[in-house]
Amino acid sequence: MLKIIHVYPHGIGEELELEAGDSVLAVNGQRVRDLLDFHLYCEEGADLLLEVQKAQGEIWDLHIERGPDEDLGLEFEHPEPTQCGNNCLFCFVHQLPRGMRRSLYVKDEDYRFSYLYGSYITLTNVGEAEIERILAQKLSPLYVSVHATDDQLRAHLLGQKTPPIMPLLQRLTAAGIEIHSQIVVCPGLNDREHLHQSIRDLHALYPGVRSLAIVPVGLTGYRSRLPQLRVPTPEEAAAILDEIHHLQEEFLAESSTRFVFAADELYLNAGREFPPEADYEEFPQWENGVGMVALFRRQSSQALEAARPLALREVSLVTGESAGHELARFAEDLGDKTGVAIRVHVVKNRFFGGQVSVTGLLTGRDIIEQLRGQSLGEVLLVPDVMLKDAEDLLLDDLSLTDLERALDVPVEKVAATPLGLLAGLEVMDEILHGEEP
């Protein structure tokens, strides 16, 4: 059964007098084990027959006729994720400092979450029953961390003996399961000839394996008791890019897709120009940090076209080091169109240390320490990627209110996109100056 934990106002669930504490037992006669079952069974048609057990034990049969894309207005108890049993050399959880929210220290590895949310898994903890469910319910696409197709090398990277990955990928793709894959490159381990062979092995499974992202290893300053690793040097990053671009040309001629794509961070490390937007095709690995700059530039043009003069005088915007240059260039152009002085404050990630430079991993502590005493204008804008979903809490559990008190300036979150920044400026303009957005 699947327990309801919240019923949203004015939705179908409220109309049917469902309440928190009720549980869905079946959808269209099919028993519901978890959120995944409910999601899949509700996709099968507009008309639904729900079997619901009320909190008091009474059983209700509810017939629902939905419009296109109409949501039921129900929030369900989230399943506890299956835990990861690997001991990866580069595991980010193992590199976390103390003092963060407890959920961040959970190592989850769950094929259900891979299907539902696009999270990457290694497939090392799926048994035959889980594989059969993946095949029976056509859980596609899945997102798989391969790291190396050589079994011995992969076992070393994952820190435990693992089942051969290629036969499992072949079985899944032969049954119609689409896979998006990734390799986290650790210099001196799975780069060079190993990387070349892994890319070719995975491309041999195209179109079952639809895409492959090559991502450089991310290291914090908390590795004193962990195996020694390093990020690629600029020369190594350039060599990886050369290899990828060479294979892209070959794959494009052979199968009409570039197939393998480099994370934006590799271009930054190597000091290389980013490819044109078309080279990222349909952006299959965008959420993996592949092609984000290209999409940012496209949306920058859209935002500048839509921008108009505002009454705001000066605002500040927080960002991490990796996005600093690109964001500063856009902020200057947007400032010219709106008349607002947009001060981009690049905050160094001292909390994590190491080579962590992405905006989404900044903490309230670093923001306060590095911006305290500075002139921040009328408002400080904080990208929403820094905040916990549905809550205004940063990774160290400081809130936006905490930032306001410490920095003595109004703080607002904005979507971490050019259009999101423009929308944030317009909203603050209306709040502070009474202008219509």
C-alpha positions as CSV (number, residue, x, y, z in Angstrom):
1,M,0.0,0.0,0.0
2,L,1.0,3.6,-0.5
3,K,0.3,6.1,2.3
4,I,-1.0,9.7,1.5
5,I,0.9,12.3,3.6
6,H,-0.7,15.4,2.1
7,V,-3.8,16.4,0.1
8,Y,-3.5,19.7,-1.8
9,P,-6.3,22.2,-1.7
10,H,-8.7,22.4,-4.6
11,G,-7.5,19.2,-6.2
12,I,-9.1,15.9,-7.2
13,G,-8.0,14.3,-4.0
14,E,-9.7,16.9,-1.9
15,E,-12.9,16.6,-3.9
16,L,-12.9,12.9,-3.2
17,E,-12.5,13.6,0.5
18,L,-9.2,11.8,0.7
19,E,-7.0,12.7,3.7
20,A,-3.5,12.4,5.0
21,G,-3.2,8.9,6.5
22,D,-5.3,7.2,3.9
23,S,-3.5,4.6,1.7
24,V,-3.9,3.6,-1.9
25,L,-4.1,-0.2,-2.2
26,A,-4.6,-0.6,-6.0
27,V,-5.0,1.3,-9.2
28,N,-7.2,-0.2,-11.9
29,G,-7.1,-3.6,-10.1
30,Q,-3.3,-3.7,-9.9
31,R,-1.8,-3.8,-6.4
32,V,0.4,-0.9,-5.4
33,R,3.7,-1.7,-3.7
34,D,5.3,1.8,-3.9
35,L,5.4,5.2,-5.5
36,L,6.8,3.7,-8.7
37,D,3.9,1.3,-9.1
38,F,1.4,4.2,-8.6
39,H,3.3,6.4,-11.1
40,L,3.3,3.7,-13.8
41,Y,-0.3,2.6,-13.3
42,C,-1.6,6.1,-13.4
43,E,0.1,6.7,-16.8
44,E,-2.0,3.9,-18.4
45,G,-5.1,6.0,-18.9
46,A,-7.3,9.0,-18.0
47,D,-9.8,6.9,-16.2
48,L,-8.7,5.5,-12.8
49,L,-10.2,3.1,-10.3
50,L,-8.5,3.6,-7.0
51,E,-8.9,1.2,-4.1
52,V,-8.3,3.2,-1.0
53,Q,-8.0,2.2,2.7
54,K,-9.1,5.1,4.9
55,A,-7.1,5.8,8.0
56,Q,-9.9,4.3,10.1
57,G,-9.8,1.0,8.1
58,E,-12.8,1.5,5.8
59,I,-12.2,0.5,2.1
60,W,-13.3,2.9,-0.6
61,D,-13.5,2.3,-4.4
62,L,-13.1,5.6,-6.2
63,H,-13.7,6.2,-10.0
64,I,-11.8,9.1,-11.3
65,E,-12.0,10.8,-14.8
66,R,-9.0,13.1,-15.4
67,G,-8.4,15.7,-18.0
68,P,-5.1,15.7,-19.9
69,D,-2.1,16.1,-17.5
70,E,-4.5,16.7,-14.6
71,D,-2.8,15.9,-11.3
72,L,-4.6,14.1,-8.4
73,G,-3.3,16.6,-5.9
74,L,-1.9,14.0,-3.6
75,E,1.5,13.7,-2.0
76,F,2.6,10.2,-1.0
77,E,5.0,8.8,1.5
78,H,8.4,8.5,-0.2
79,P,10.1,5.1,-0.3
80,E,13.3,4.6,1.7
81,P,16.0,4.3,-0.9
82,T,18.1,1.1,-1.3
83,Q,21.5,1.8,0.1
84,C,24.7,1.7,-1.9
85,G,27.1,-1.0,-0.9
86,N,30.0,0.3,-3.0
87,N,33.1,1.9,-1.6
88,C,34.0,4.1,-4.6
89,L,37.4,5.7,-4.6
90,F,35.8,9.0,-5.5
91,C,32.5,8.8,-3.5
92,F,31.4,12.3,-2.7
93,V,29.5,11.3,0.4
94,H,32.8,10.0,1.9
95,Q,34.3,13.4,1.3
96,L,31.7,15.4,3.2
97,P,32.7,17.5,6.2
98,R,30.8,17.2,9.4
99,G,28.0,19.6,10.3
100,M,25.6,19.2,7.4
101,R,22.0,17.8,7.4
102,R,21.9,14.1,8.1
103,S,20.2,13.1,4.8
104,L,23.3,14.2,2.9
105,Y,25.3,11.4,4.4
106,V,23.0,8.7,3.0
107,K,24.5,6.7,0.2
108,D,21.5,5.8,-1.9
109,E,21.5,3.5,-5.0
110,D,18.0,2.7,-6.2
111,Y,16.9,1.7,-9.7
112,R,13.4,3.2,-8.9
113,F,14.9,6.6,-8.3
114,S,17.0,6.3,-11.5
115,Y,13.8,5.9,-13.5
116,L,11.8,8.4,-11.6
117,Y,14.3,11.2,-11.1
118,G,17.3,10.4,-13.4
119,S,19.7,9.7,-10.6
120,Y,22.8,7.6,-11.5
121,I,23.2,4.1,-10.2
122,T,26.0,1.4,-10.7
123,L,23.5,-1.5,-10.9
124,T,25.7,-3.4,-8.4
125,N,22.9,-4.0,-6.0
126,V,20.2,-5.2,-8.3
127,G,19.4,-8.9,-8.0
128,E,17.4,-11.0,-10.4
129,A,14.0,-9.9,-8.9
130,E,14.9,-6.3,-9.5
131,I,16.1,-6.9,-13.0
132,E,12.8,-8.8,-13.7
133,R,10.8,-5.8,-12.4
134,I,12.8,-3.4,-14.6
135,L,12.1,-5.6,-17.7
136,A,8.5,-6.3,-16.8
137,Q,7.6,-2.6,-16.1
138,K,9.8,-1.3,-18.9
139,L,11.6,1.1,-16.6
140,S,13.2,3.2,-19.2
141,P,15.4,5.2,-19.4
142,L,17.8,4.3,-16.6
143,Y,20.9,6.3,-15.8
144,V,24.0,4.1,-15.1
145,S,27.4,5.0,-13.8
146,V,29.8,2.7,-15.7
147,H,33.2,4.3,-15.0
148,A,35.0,1.5,-16.9
149,T,33.9,-1.5,-19.0
150,D,36.9,-3.5,-17.9
151,D,35.6,-5.5,-15.0
152,Q,38.8,-5.6,-12.9
153,L,39.3,-1.8,-13.2
154,R,35.6,-1.2,-12.5
155,A,35.8,-3.3,-9.3
156,H,38.8,-1.3,-8.2
157,L,37.0,2.0,-8.8
158,L,33.9,0.9,-7.0
159,G,35.8,-0.6,-4.1
160,Q,34.3,-4.1,-4.3
161,K,34.0,-7.1,-6.6
162,T,31.2,-6.4,-9.0
163,P,29.2,-8.4,-11.5
164,P,30.3,-7.8,-15.1
165,I,28.7,-4.7,-16.4
166,M,28.6,-5.3,-20.1
167,P,26.4,-8.5,-20.1
168,L,23.9,-6.7,-17.8
169,L,23.8,-3.7,-20.1
170,Q,23.4,-6.0,-23.1
171,R,20.5,-7.8,-21.4
172,L,18.7,-4.6,-20.5
173,T,19.1,-2.9,-23.9
174,A,18.1,-6.1,-25.7
175,A,14.8,-5.9,-23.8
176,G,14.2,-2.3,-24.9
177,I,15.5,-0.5,-21.8
178,E,17.2,2.7,-22.8
179,I,20.4,3.7,-20.9
180,H,22.1,7.0,-20.4
181,S,25.6,6.4,-19.0
182,Q,28.5,8.2,-17.4
183,I,32.2,7.8,-16.7
184,V,33.8,9.7,-13.9
185,V,37.4,10.2,-15.1
186,C,40.2,9.7,-12.5
187,P,43.6,10.5,-14.0
188,G,46.0,7.6,-14.0
189,L,43.2,5.1,-13.5
190,N,40.4,5.0,-16.1
191,D,41.6,7.6,-18.6
192,R,43.7,7.2,-21.8
193,E,43.4,3.7,-23.3
194,H,40.9,2.6,-20.7
195,L,38.7,5.6,-21.5
196,H,39.0,4.9,-25.2
197,Q,38.0,1.3,-24.8
198,S,35.1,2.1,-22.4
199,I,33.7,4.7,-24.8
200,R,33.9,2.2,-27.8
201,D,32.3,-0.6,-25.7
202,L,29.4,1.5,-24.7
203,H,28.9,2.9,-28.2
204,A,28.7,-0.7,-29.5
205,L,25.4,-0.9,-27.6
206,Y,23.9,2.1,-29.2
207,P,20.9,2.9,-29.6
208,G,20.2,0.9,-26.4
209,V,22.9,3.0,-24.6
210,R,21.7,6.4,-25.9
211,S,24.4,8.7,-24.5
212,L,27.6,8.8,-22.5
213,A,28.9,11.7,-20.4
214,I,32.5,12.0,-19.5
215,V,32.8,13.9,-16.1
216,P,36.0,14.8,-14.3
217,V,36.3,13.5,-10.7
218,G,35.2,16.0,-8.0
219,L,37.3,16.2,-4.9
220,T,36.8,18.1,-1.7
221,G,39.4,19.0,1.0
222,Y,38.3,16.1,3.2
223,R,40.2,13.1,1.8
224,S,43.0,12.6,4.4
225,R,41.9,9.0,5.0
226,L,40.8,8.2,1.5
227,P,42.8,6.9,-1.6
228,Q,44.9,9.6,-3.3
229,L,43.2,11.0,-6.3
230,R,43.6,14.2,-8.3
231,V,41.6,16.2,-10.9
232,P,42.8,16.3,-14.5
233,T,45.5,18.9,-15.2
234,P,44.7,21.4,-18.0
235,E,46.8,19.3,-20.3
236,E,45.0,16.1,-19.4
237,A,41.6,17.7,-19.7
238,A,42.6,18.9,-23.2
239,A,43.7,15.4,-24.1
240,I,40.4,13.9,-22.9
241,L,38.5,16.5,-25.0
242,D,40.6,15.7,-28.1
243,E,39.8,12.0,-27.7
244,I,36.1,12.7,-27.3
245,H,35.9,15.1,-30.3
246,H,37.8,12.5,-32.4
247,L,35.3,9.8,-31.5
248,Q,32.4,12.1,-31.9
249,E,33.2,12.6,-35.6
250,E,33.6,8.9,-36.1
251,F,30.3,8.1,-34.3
252,L,28.4,10.9,-36.1
253,A,29.4,9.4,-39.5
254,E,28.6,5.9,-38.3
255,S,25.3,6.3,-36.4
256,S,24.2,9.9,-36.8
257,T,24.9,10.9,-33.2
258,R,28.0,12.1,-31.4
259,F,27.0,9.8,-28.5
260,V,29.7,10.8,-26.1
261,F,29.7,14.3,-24.6
262,A,32.2,16.1,-22.3
263,A,31.1,17.8,-19.1
264,D,31.4,21.6,-19.2
265,E,34.0,21.4,-16.4
266,L,36.5,19.7,-18.8
267,Y,36.3,22.7,-21.1
268,L,36.9,25.1,-18.2
269,N,39.8,23.0,-16.9
270,A,41.4,22.9,-20.3
271,G,40.7,26.6,-21.1
272,R,38.9,25.5,-24.3
273,E,36.0,27.2,-26.0
274,F,32.7,25.4,-25.7
275,P,31.2,23.7,-28.7
276,P,28.2,25.3,-30.4
277,E,24.8,24.4,-29.1
278,A,24.0,22.1,-32.0
279,D,26.9,19.8,-31.0
280,Y,25.0,18.8,-27.8
281,E,22.1,17.5,-30.0
282,E,19.1,17.0,-27.7
283,F,21.1,17.7,-24.5
284,P,20.7,14.2,-23.1
285,Q,23.1,14.8,-20.3
286,W,22.2,18.4,-19.3
287,E,21.6,17.6,-15.6
288,N,25.0,15.9,-15.5
289,G,26.7,19.2,-16.2
290,V,27.0,18.7,-20.0
291,G,25.9,21.6,-22.2
292,M,24.8,23.9,-19.4
293,V,26.9,26.8,-20.7
294,A,25.4,26.4,-24.2
295,L,21.9,26.4,-22.8
296,F,22.7,29.4,-20.5
297,R,23.9,31.4,-23.6
298,R,20.7,30.6,-25.5
299,Q,18.5,31.7,-22.6
300,S,20.7,34.8,-22.1
301,S,19.8,36.0,-25.5
302,Q,16.1,35.3,-24.8
303,A,16.3,37.2,-21.5
304,L,18.0,40.2,-23.0
305,E,15.3,40.4,-25.7
306,A,12.6,40.4,-23.0
307,A,14.3,42.8,-20.6
308,R,13.1,46.4,-20.0
309,P,14.2,49.3,-17.8
310,L,13.5,48.8,-14.1
311,A,13.6,51.2,-11.1
312,L,16.0,49.0,-9.1
313,R,19.3,50.6,-8.7
314,E,21.7,48.0,-7.4
315,V,21.4,44.3,-6.5
316,S,23.9,41.5,-5.7
317,L,24.0,38.0,-7.0
318,V,25.8,35.0,-5.4
319,T,27.5,32.4,-7.6
320,G,30.2,29.7,-7.4
321,E,33.6,30.0,-9.1
322,S,32.8,27.8,-12.1
323,A,29.9,29.9,-13.2
324,G,31.5,33.3,-12.3
325,H,32.8,34.4,-15.6
326,E,29.8,33.4,-17.7
327,L,27.3,34.9,-15.2
328,A,29.3,38.2,-14.8
329,R,29.2,38.7,-18.6
330,F,25.5,38.2,-18.8
331,A,24.8,40.3,-15.7
332,E,26.7,43.2,-17.3
333,D,24.6,42.9,-20.5
334,L,21.3,42.6,-18.5
335,G,22.3,45.6,-16.4
336,D,22.7,47.6,-19.6
337,K,19.2,46.7,-20.7
338,T,17.5,47.2,-17.3
339,G,19.5,50.0,-15.8
340,V,20.2,47.9,-12.8
341,A,23.8,47.5,-11.5
342,I,24.0,43.7,-10.9
343,R,27.0,42.9,-8.8
344,V,28.1,39.3,-9.2
345,H,29.8,38.0,-6.0
346,V,31.9,34.9,-6.7
347,V,32.0,32.9,-3.4
348,K,34.9,30.5,-2.9
349,N,33.8,27.2,-1.4
350,R,35.9,27.0,1.7
351,F,33.4,24.7,3.5
352,F,34.2,21.8,1.2
353,G,37.7,22.9,0.2
354,G,39.5,21.0,-2.6
355,Q,38.4,21.7,-6.1
356,V,34.6,22.2,-5.4
357,S,33.5,25.2,-7.3
358,V,29.8,24.7,-8.4
359,T,27.2,27.1,-7.2
360,G,24.9,24.3,-5.9
361,L,27.4,23.3,-3.2
362,L,27.9,26.7,-1.6
363,T,26.9,27.1,2.0
364,G,25.4,29.9,4.0
365,R,28.6,30.1,6.2
366,D,30.8,30.8,3.2
367,I,28.4,33.4,1.8
368,I,28.2,35.2,5.2
369,E,32.0,35.1,5.8
370,Q,32.9,36.4,2.3
371,L,30.1,39.0,1.8
372,R,29.8,40.5,5.3
373,G,30.7,44.2,5.3
374,Q,30.3,44.6,1.6
375,S,27.8,46.9,-0.1
376,L,25.1,44.5,-1.5
377,G,22.6,47.0,-2.8
378,E,18.9,46.7,-2.4
379,V,18.6,42.9,-2.4
380,L,20.9,39.8,-2.5
381,L,19.7,37.2,-5.0
382,V,20.5,33.6,-4.2
383,P,20.1,30.9,-7.0
384,D,17.6,28.2,-6.0
385,V,20.1,25.4,-6.8
386,M,21.7,26.2,-3.5
387,L,18.6,25.4,-1.5
388,K,17.0,22.2,-0.4
389,D,13.9,21.3,-2.4
390,A,10.7,22.9,-1.1
391,E,12.7,24.6,1.7
392,D,14.8,27.7,2.0
393,L,17.7,25.9,3.6
394,L,21.3,25.8,2.4
395,L,23.5,22.8,2.8
396,D,24.6,23.8,6.3
397,D,21.0,24.3,7.3
398,L,21.3,28.1,7.4
399,S,18.2,29.8,6.0
400,L,17.6,32.8,3.8
401,T,16.4,34.6,7.0
402,D,19.8,33.8,8.6
403,L,21.5,35.4,5.6
404,E,19.3,38.5,5.9
405,R,20.2,38.9,9.6
406,A,23.9,38.4,9.1
407,L,24.3,40.6,6.0
408,D,21.6,43.2,6.8
409,V,20.0,43.0,3.4
410,P,16.8,41.5,2.0
411,V,17.6,38.1,0.4
412,E,15.5,36.4,-2.3
413,K,15.9,33.2,-4.2
414,V,15.8,33.2,-8.0
415,A,15.8,30.4,-10.6
416,A,19.4,29.7,-11.6
417,T,18.8,30.7,-15.2
418,P,19.0,33.9,-17.2
419,L,15.2,34.1,-17.5
420,G,15.0,33.3,-13.8
421,L,17.3,36.2,-12.9
422,L,15.3,38.5,-15.1
423,A,12.1,37.4,-13.4
424,G,13.7,37.8,-10.0
425,L,14.7,41.4,-10.8
426,E,11.1,42.2,-12.0
427,V,9.6,40.8,-8.9
428,M,11.9,42.7,-6.6
429,D,11.3,45.8,-8.7
430,E,7.6,45.5,-8.1
431,I,8.0,44.8,-4.3
432,L,10.5,47.6,-3.7
433,H,9.4,50.3,-6.2
434,G,5.8,49.4,-7.0
435,E,6.5,48.7,-10.6
436,E,4.4,46.2,-12.6
437,P,6.6,43.4,-13.7
